[in-house]
């Protein structure tokens, strides 16, 4: 018998000065048993960093051909395909053909993602947005992960400041470039 997903409830006070987004979020996020805690935290942070009208989490493993997050316009057309982790080049090639914008947020060491994509054929590779979240920040957040949690997230110059219970954890979001060749 398959294990059920675990539901997490996040209350987030988002203050993203880079994009002028200030909002209180109440997110219910399902974590599949095969999903790691740092992947879950990365999905939630990516959601905050991408917050805009039409943003949603994917249905999860029930729809393996869907991105971790997507942005759709009012007609339902795909505007952005947002992956988490280390997707392979074939998946990003397909995504770049389906969506005008493709972004990846990785919780792994950036070299793993860059090595996986270097020299691979990806449609519109020059437009691909790759971001690595600070490993120390993710480690601290996963250590504090609870099924119900509230925190403040401030973003300034692609630097994240997460305040949980009077403690502030910070880390950067690094923009990555796929090496030529």
C-alpha positions as CSV (number, residue, x, y, z in Angstrom):
1,X,0.0,0.0,0.0
2,X,1.3,3.4,-1.0
3,X,2.1,5.9,1.7
4,X,0.0,9.1,1.6
5,X,1.3,12.6,1.1
6,X,2.0,14.7,4.2
7,X,0.3,18.1,4.3
8,X,2.3,21.1,5.4
9,X,0.7,24.5,6.3
10,X,2.9,27.6,5.8
11,X,2.0,31.1,6.9
12,X,4.5,33.4,5.2
13,X,4.8,37.2,5.5
14,X,6.5,37.9,2.1
15,X,8.3,41.2,1.5
16,X,10.1,41.1,-1.8
17,X,11.6,44.5,-2.4
18,X,13.3,43.3,-5.7
19,X,9.8,42.9,-7.3
20,X,7.7,45.1,-5.1
21,X,5.6,42.1,-3.8
22,X,4.3,42.4,-0.2
23,X,1.8,39.7,0.7
24,X,0.7,37.4,3.4
25,X,0.5,33.8,2.2
26,X,-1.3,30.8,3.6
27,X,0.0,27.8,1.7
28,X,-1.1,24.2,2.0
29,X,1.6,22.1,0.4
30,X,1.6,18.3,0.0
31,X,4.9,16.4,0.4
32,X,5.0,13.0,-1.3
33,X,6.8,10.3,0.7
34,X,9.6,10.2,-1.9
35,X,10.2,14.0,-1.7
36,X,13.0,15.2,0.5
37,X,12.5,18.0,3.0
38,X,15.0,20.3,1.3
39,X,13.1,19.8,-2.0
40,X,9.8,20.8,-0.2
41,X,11.4,23.9,1.3
42,X,12.9,24.8,-2.1
43,X,9.5,24.5,-3.7
44,X,8.0,26.8,-1.1
45,X,10.8,29.4,-1.5
46,X,10.5,29.2,-5.3
47,X,6.8,29.8,-5.0
48,X,7.5,32.9,-2.9
49,X,10.2,34.2,-5.3
50,X,7.9,33.6,-8.3
51,X,4.7,34.9,-6.7
52,X,2.4,36.4,-9.3
53,X,-1.2,36.0,-10.6
54,X,-1.7,32.5,-12.1
55,X,1.0,30.8,-10.1
56,X,0.2,27.3,-8.8
57,X,1.9,24.1,-7.5
58,X,1.7,21.1,-9.8
59,X,-0.6,18.2,-9.0
60,X,2.6,16.3,-8.0
61,X,3.6,12.8,-9.0
62,X,0.1,12.3,-10.4
63,X,1.1,14.4,-13.3
64,X,4.8,13.7,-13.9
65,X,4.9,15.7,-17.1
66,X,4.0,18.9,-15.3
67,X,6.5,21.3,-13.7
68,X,6.8,21.8,-10.0
69,X,5.2,25.2,-10.4
70,X,3.5,26.9,-13.3
71,X,2.2,30.3,-14.2
72,X,-0.9,30.4,-16.4
73,X,-2.7,33.4,-17.8
74,X,-6.4,33.9,-17.5
75,X,-7.0,31.8,-20.6
76,X,-5.1,28.9,-19.1
77,X,-2.1,29.3,-21.4
78,X,1.2,28.4,-19.9
79,X,3.3,31.5,-19.2
80,X,6.1,30.0,-17.1
81,X,7.4,26.5,-16.4
82,X,9.3,26.4,-13.0
83,X,11.3,23.4,-12.0
84,X,12.8,22.5,-8.7
85,X,15.9,20.2,-8.3
86,X,18.1,19.0,-11.1
87,X,15.8,18.3,-14.1
88,X,17.4,16.7,-17.1
89,X,18.1,18.5,-20.4
90,X,15.3,16.6,-22.3
91,X,12.8,17.9,-19.8
92,X,14.0,21.5,-20.0
93,X,14.1,21.2,-23.8
94,X,10.4,20.2,-23.8
95,X,9.6,22.9,-21.3
96,X,11.2,25.6,-23.4
97,X,9.1,24.6,-26.3
98,X,5.9,24.7,-24.2
99,X,6.4,27.9,-22.2
100,X,7.8,31.3,-23.0
101,X,9.7,31.3,-19.8
102,X,11.5,28.4,-18.0
103,X,13.2,28.7,-14.6
104,X,14.9,26.2,-12.4
105,X,15.5,26.5,-8.6
106,X,18.0,23.9,-7.3
107,X,18.6,22.8,-3.8
108,X,21.6,20.8,-4.8
109,X,25.2,22.0,-5.3
110,X,25.1,24.2,-8.4
111,X,27.8,22.1,-10.1
112,X,25.4,19.1,-10.2
113,X,22.8,21.1,-12.2
114,X,25.4,22.7,-14.5
115,X,27.2,19.4,-15.1
116,X,23.9,17.8,-16.1
117,X,23.1,20.5,-18.6
118,X,26.5,21.4,-20.0
119,X,26.7,20.6,-23.8
120,X,23.1,19.3,-23.9
121,X,20.6,20.3,-26.6
122,X,18.0,22.6,-25.0
123,X,15.6,24.7,-27.0
124,X,16.2,28.4,-26.2
125,X,19.0,27.6,-23.8
126,X,20.1,31.2,-23.7
127,X,16.7,32.2,-22.1
128,X,16.8,29.5,-19.5
129,X,16.9,30.9,-15.9
130,X,18.9,28.8,-13.4
131,X,19.0,29.6,-9.7
132,X,20.8,28.0,-6.8
133,X,19.5,28.5,-3.3
134,X,22.0,28.9,-0.5
135,X,22.7,25.4,1.0
136,X,23.2,26.8,4.5
137,X,19.8,28.6,4.4
138,X,18.1,25.4,3.2
139,X,19.8,23.3,5.9
140,X,18.7,25.7,8.6
141,X,15.1,25.8,7.3
142,X,14.7,22.1,7.0
143,X,16.1,21.7,10.6
144,X,13.1,23.9,11.7
145,X,10.6,22.4,9.3
146,X,7.2,21.6,11.0
147,X,3.9,20.6,9.6
148,X,2.5,24.0,10.6
149,X,4.9,26.8,10.5
150,X,5.0,30.6,10.2
151,X,7.9,32.8,9.1
152,X,8.7,36.1,7.5
153,X,10.6,36.1,4.2
154,X,12.3,39.3,3.0
155,X,14.0,39.4,-0.3
156,X,16.5,42.2,-1.3
157,X,19.0,42.0,-4.1
158,X,18.4,38.3,-4.5
159,X,19.3,37.7,-0.9
160,X,16.8,36.0,1.4
161,X,16.2,36.7,5.0
162,X,13.9,34.2,6.8
163,X,12.7,35.1,10.3
164,X,11.3,32.3,12.4
165,X,10.5,32.8,16.1
166,X,12.9,35.7,16.5
167,X,15.8,34.1,14.7
168,X,16.8,35.3,11.2
169,X,18.5,33.0,8.7
170,X,19.9,34.4,5.5
171,X,21.3,33.2,2.2
172,X,21.6,34.2,-1.4
173,X,19.9,33.1,-4.6
174,X,22.7,32.7,-7.1
175,X,22.0,33.1,-10.8
176,X,23.8,30.3,-12.8
177,X,24.9,30.2,-16.4
178,X,25.4,27.0,-18.3
179,X,29.0,26.8,-19.6
180,X,29.4,27.0,-23.4
181,X,30.6,23.9,-25.2
